[in-house]
Amino acid sequence: MDRHDIEKRFTVVIDNRRLNQSGSSSLFTAFAISFVTLIVVTTFTLISNFSMQPHRDFSGVKIEIKRVIPHLPLSSEREGERSDLLKQQTQVNEKLQVIEVFSGDNLSDKFQKRVNEFVGDGCEVNFVMTWISPADFFGNREVLAIESVFKSHPYGCLMILSATMDSPQGYATLKPFIDRGYKVLAVTPDLPFLLKGTAGELWLDEIKSGKRDPGKISLAQNLSNLMRLAYLYKYGGVYLDTDMIVLKSFKGLRNVIGAQTLDPSSTNWTRLNNAVLIFDKNHPLLLKFMEEFAKTFNGNIWGYNGPYLVSRVARAVEGSSGYNFTVMRPSVFYSVNWLEIKKLFKVPKTEKDSKWVKTKLLHMQRNGYGLHLWNKFSRKYEIEQGSAMWKLVSEHCIICEISSVSS
């Protein structure tokens, strides 16, 4: 009997069974036909091949049949997906908790009372800083910034807008200054009060309600960007980042913002920075800054709601009537950029580096009102004895614990 006769007989058998089993699934039947036919053909082929080969013993051959099951997601994988979603939601909730710190019963009354009692005619210059990190992180670098403020402004006032520093631990950090008679105070800010009546008020409501995406960048950082604008609009004064070393008195500066970079060919400014802002109360440019913040907020690009924002707005209104402000050259606040700041912490090892440091120090002495330390990049550097930073700290400190400033 040849292979074609076998295939024909099996086809007839299957056709008869299909007629007799009317309740069977057509899909199952088709599968069965194919499967049986495959077995018969394979068997016939093997028998034919074996008959043509010399006799061999296959009693020791084992045939293993494995079931291949398509991959299905395990419960642990599904749990992992849920875990990722929960993690994302937790991160959003943690960001929003930063906002909740600045709300509570009677906070507005407490905030206004403390600010009004603290800021008055007795202040040579009204300074303000923001701090939204834990009080533990307020280290020697930040203390140095405070020292430099009071070194140049012994009768100045410094308010730190911070819920974490407005605590026993924060008070302990500031107590050495208070004991020396300097006027410094940490206050939990009332963000809704500061933003009331501005475009920032709607932005805050949208963030809290989930209508606006806070983004990947630290919400605390963007809150600081907005809070400094709102505070200056309500009260006026000088805003400083906590990594700004004050070199001389700010008393004669009004409505000033500093340029970070210049166009080398035209010497016109190309980017501003918001690490130092000096403005009168109710200045229209501050209102414009807050409008831009609320309108174009992007929480996924670092600096977009800070330095880039003030640059965009200042460029748009520069020369327009109704705005009165001055852009200071980089040598005033940003004489050393973040790529070169390391050189100030190290003792020069070459004649070229030594010349560079001497030139920078001379420019700071002549034109500088402050020096931005770019803590994000320079925090890891130790202050070497004999370096430019060693000299600057020695000249602008009060407590003068130079050896610990690098931490």
URUR-V686060 format. One record per residue. RES is the residue in three letters. SS is DSSP state (H for helix, E for strand, C for the rest). PSI is psi as a letter, one per 30 degrees, with the letter a starting at -180 (999 if undefined). OMEGA is omega in whole degrees, -180 to 180 (* if undefined). Layout:
BEGIN
res:ss:psi:omega
RES:SS:PSI:OMEGA
RES:SS:PSI:OMEGA
END
This chain:
BEGIN
res:ss:psi:omega
MET:C:k:-179
ASP:C:l:-175
ARG:H:e:-178
HIS:H:e:178
ASP:H:e:179
ILE:H:e:180
GLU:H:e:-178
LYS:H:e:-179
ARG:H:e:180
PHE:H:e:179
THR:H:e:179
VAL:H:e:180
VAL:H:e:-179
ILE:H:e:180
ASP:H:e:178
ASN:H:e:180
ARG:H:e:178
ARG:H:e:180
LEU:H:e:-178
ASN:H:f:-177
GLN:C:i:-175
SER:C:f:-177
GLY:C:f:-176
SER:C:l:179
SER:C:k:179
SER:H:e:180
LEU:H:e:180
PHE:H:e:-179
THR:H:e:179
ALA:H:e:179
PHE:H:e:-178
ALA:H:e:179
ILE:H:e:-178
SER:H:e:-176
PHE:H:e:-179
VAL:H:e:179
THR:H:e:180
LEU:H:e:-179
ILE:H:e:-178
VAL:H:e:-178
VAL:H:e:180
THR:H:e:-180
THR:H:e:-179
PHE:H:e:-180
THR:H:e:180
LEU:H:e:-180
ILE:H:e:-180
SER:H:e:-179
ASN:H:e:-179
PHE:H:e:-177
SER:H:f:-178
MET:H:f:-179
GLN:C:l:174
PRO:C:l:-177
HIS:C:k:178
ARG:C:k:-179
ASP:C:j:180
PHE:C:g:-178
SER:C:f:-179
GLY:C:f:-179
VAL:C:k:179
LYS:C:k:178
ILE:C:k:-178
GLU:C:k:179
ILE:C:k:-179
LYS:C:k:174
ARG:C:k:178
VAL:C:j:-177
ILE:C:k:178
PRO:C:k:-178
HIS:C:k:174
LEU:C:k:-179
PRO:C:k:177
LEU:C:l:180
SER:H:e:180
SER:H:e:178
GLU:H:e:177
ARG:H:e:178
GLU:H:e:178
GLY:H:e:177
GLU:H:e:178
ARG:H:e:180
SER:H:e:178
ASP:H:e:178
LEU:H:e:178
LEU:H:e:180
LYS:H:e:179
GLN:H:e:180
GLN:H:e:179
THR:H:e:179
GLN:H:e:177
VAL:H:e:-180
ASN:H:e:179
GLU:H:e:177
LYS:H:e:-179
LEU:H:f:177
GLN:H:f:176
VAL:H:e:179
ILE:H:e:-177
GLU:H:f:178
VAL:C:e:-176
PHE:C:h:176
SER:C:l:-179
GLY:C:l:-177
ASP:C:k:174
ASN:C:g:-180
LEU:H:e:-179
SER:H:e:180
ASP:H:e:180
LYS:H:e:-178
PHE:H:e:-178
GLN:H:e:-179
LYS:H:e:-178
ARG:H:e:179
VAL:H:e:-177
ASN:H:e:178
GLU:H:e:-175
PHE:H:e:-176
VAL:C:j:-179
GLY:C:a:-178
ASP:C:f:-178
GLY:C:f:-178
CYS:C:k:177
GLU:C:e:175
VAL:C:k:178
ASN:E:j:178
PHE:E:l:176
VAL:E:k:173
MET:E:l:173
THR:E:k:178
TRP:C:j:-177
ILE:C:g:175
SER:C:l:176
PRO:C:l:180
ALA:H:f:178
ASP:H:f:-176
PHE:H:f:178
PHE:C:j:-170
GLY:C:a:-175
ASN:H:f:176
ARG:H:e:-179
GLU:H:e:177
VAL:H:e:177
LEU:H:e:178
ALA:H:e:178
ILE:H:e:178
GLU:H:e:-177
SER:H:e:177
VAL:H:e:-175
PHE:H:f:174
LYS:H:e:-180
SER:H:f:-178
HIS:C:i:-177
PRO:C:f:179
TYR:C:g:177
GLY:C:l:178
CYS:E:k:179
LEU:E:j:176
MET:E:k:178
ILE:E:j:179
LEU:E:j:-174
SER:C:k:175
ALA:C:e:-177
THR:C:e:178
MET:C:f:175
ASP:C:i:-172
SER:C:l:176
PRO:H:e:180
GLN:H:e:178
GLY:H:e:179
TYR:H:e:179
ALA:H:e:179
THR:H:e:-177
LEU:H:f:-174
LYS:H:e:178
PRO:H:e:178
PHE:H:e:179
ILE:H:e:179
ASP:H:f:178
ARG:C:g:175
GLY:C:g:180
TYR:C:k:-174
LYS:E:j:180
VAL:E:k:-176
LEU:E:k:173
ALA:E:k:-176
VAL:E:k:173
THR:C:j:-175
PRO:C:k:174
ASP:C:j:-174
LEU:H:e:179
PRO:H:e:179
PHE:H:e:-179
LEU:H:e:-176
LEU:H:f:-175
LYS:C:k:179
GLY:C:g:178
THR:C:l:178
ALA:H:f:179
GLY:H:f:180
GLU:H:e:179
LEU:H:e:178
TRP:H:e:-179
LEU:H:e:178
ASP:H:e:-179
GLU:H:e:177
ILE:H:e:-177
LYS:H:e:-179
SER:H:f:180
GLY:C:g:180
LYS:C:f:180
ARG:C:k:-179
ASP:C:k:179
PRO:C:f:177
GLY:C:a:-176
LYS:C:f:179
ILE:C:k:180
SER:C:k:177
LEU:H:e:178
ALA:H:e:179
GLN:H:e:-179
ASN:H:e:174
LEU:H:e:177
SER:H:e:178
ASN:H:e:-178
LEU:H:e:-176
MET:H:e:-180
ARG:H:e:178
LEU:H:e:-178
ALA:H:e:180
TYR:H:e:180
LEU:H:e:179
TYR:H:e:-179
LYS:H:e:-169
TYR:H:f:-176
GLY:C:l:177
GLY:E:a:-177
VAL:E:j:173
TYR:E:k:176
LEU:E:k:166
ASP:C:l:-178
THR:C:g:174
ASP:C:h:177
MET:E:k:176
ILE:E:j:179
VAL:E:k:-176
LEU:C:f:179
LYS:C:l:-175
SER:C:k:176
PHE:C:g:-169
LYS:C:e:-177
GLY:C:g:-177
LEU:C:k:177
ARG:C:k:177
ASN:C:i:-173
VAL:E:k:170
ILE:E:k:-173
GLY:E:k:174
ALA:E:k:177
GLN:E:e:-179
THR:E:l:177
LEU:E:l:171
ASP:C:j:-176
PRO:C:f:-178
SER:C:e:-177
SER:C:f:-175
THR:C:g:173
ASN:C:l:-179
TRP:E:k:179
THR:E:f:177
ARG:E:k:175
LEU:E:l:177
ASN:E:k:-178
ASN:E:g:177
ALA:E:f:173
VAL:E:k:177
LEU:E:k:-179
ILE:E:j:-175
PHE:E:k:174
ASP:C:l:175
LYS:C:k:177
ASN:C:g:180
HIS:C:k:-176
PRO:H:f:-180
LEU:H:e:178
LEU:H:e:177
LEU:H:e:178
LYS:H:e:177
PHE:H:e:-178
MET:H:e:176
GLU:H:e:179
GLU:H:e:179
PHE:H:e:-177
ALA:H:e:-175
LYS:H:e:-171
THR:H:g:-174
PHE:C:k:176
ASN:C:j:-177
GLY:C:g:-178
ASN:C:f:-180
ILE:C:j:-179
TRP:C:k:176
GLY:C:f:-176
TYR:C:e:-178
ASN:C:g:-179
GLY:C:c:-179
PRO:H:e:-180
TYR:H:e:-180
LEU:H:e:-178
VAL:H:e:177
SER:H:e:-179
ARG:H:e:-175
VAL:H:e:-179
ALA:H:e:178
ARG:H:e:-177
ALA:H:e:-174
VAL:H:f:-177
GLU:C:k:-180
GLY:C:f:179
SER:C:k:178
SER:C:k:179
GLY:C:f:178
TYR:C:k:-179
ASN:C:j:178
PHE:C:l:-178
THR:E:k:175
VAL:E:j:-179
MET:E:k:-179
ARG:C:l:-178
PRO:H:e:-178
SER:H:f:-178
VAL:H:e:-178
PHE:H:f:-172
TYR:C:h:-176
SER:C:f:178
VAL:C:k:-179
ASN:C:l:-174
TRP:C:f:178
LEU:C:f:-175
GLU:C:f:-173
ILE:C:f:-179
LYS:H:e:-177
LYS:H:f:-180
LEU:H:f:-177
PHE:H:f:-176
LYS:C:k:173
VAL:C:k:-178
PRO:C:k:-179
LYS:C:f:178
THR:C:l:179
GLU:H:e:179
LYS:H:e:179
ASP:H:e:180
SER:H:e:178
LYS:H:e:180
TRP:H:e:-179
VAL:H:e:-180
LYS:H:e:179
THR:H:e:180
LYS:H:e:180
LEU:H:e:178
LEU:H:e:178
HIS:H:e:179
MET:H:e:-179
GLN:H:e:-177
ARG:H:e:-170
ASN:H:f:-171
GLY:C:k:171
TYR:C:f:180
GLY:E:l:178
LEU:E:j:178
HIS:E:k:-176
LEU:C:f:-180
TRP:C:h:-174
ASN:H:e:-180
LYS:H:e:-178
PHE:H:e:-172
SER:H:f:-175
ARG:C:e:-176
LYS:C:f:-176
TYR:C:k:174
GLU:C:k:175
ILE:C:j:-179
GLU:C:k:178
GLN:C:k:-178
GLY:C:f:179
SER:C:l:179
ALA:H:e:179
MET:H:e:177
TRP:H:e:180
LYS:H:e:-178
LEU:H:e:179
VAL:H:e:-179
SER:H:e:-176
GLU:H:f:-172
HIS:H:g:-180
CYS:C:l:177
ILE:C:e:178
ILE:C:e:169
CYS:C:h:171
GLU:C:i:-171
ILE:H:e:-173
SER:H:f:-176
SER:H:g:-176
VAL:C:f:-177
SER:C:f:-179
SER:C:999:*
END
